[in-house]
Amino acid sequence: VRRIMRPNGVALVSVVTEKTLDAMDETWPMYLPFTNHPAWGPDFREELLKRGKRVLRWHADRSYSSNVIYSTEYIENVFGRFFHIEEIRHQFPIYQDSLILRRR
């Protein structure tokens, strides 16, 4: 993203963070896929905060998908090296958080 942004350009990037997990309930589209994933468990959030990110992968006969869940601290430390983080908007849109990033 940074490579193709103009100087002082702005990007809006949707992400899943620990704040998303805290707000998630049974009505959310990703609730069952996340909570039924083998990596999910009572220590998932704690491990996320310790590692900075967790990747959930799904394999099927004809498809492959994954979700990356970030801690906000990881976003600030890693993304912050490449972008000025203008704002992290929680639940914007409803089921994810959004990063408003400006190129340094």
Steps between C-alpha positions, in 0.01 A plus 500: 500500500774745593684438172205611287386791718586849400699709748265607776237257359235343721385137515199348673577138594255267674640264764391271780649591840457394861237775522306323224518174696381677816193631318425181305192297590298216347330732249827592326577329166846383614393378845454131408801475266726659762368315805491164318858532374743253665726788613216667687485451875477679832857632464459629141481869594791471745714330235402768249619774734824310570579422134355813340308312234330168444417339166196275459513289183231286343560240230227332300505284188482794262567805712736655749442800720656665801444779746771692681412644838730776629553658837479877491846510657638299206331738255651802675850344520521340155266699276615815679850455354360554149194717558377770727197337662244777491237292675385150585121498474337213682202331335532712188349335303285305742690171517858621466725783607650745254843655488535845354861513387701785352822438317808633677 
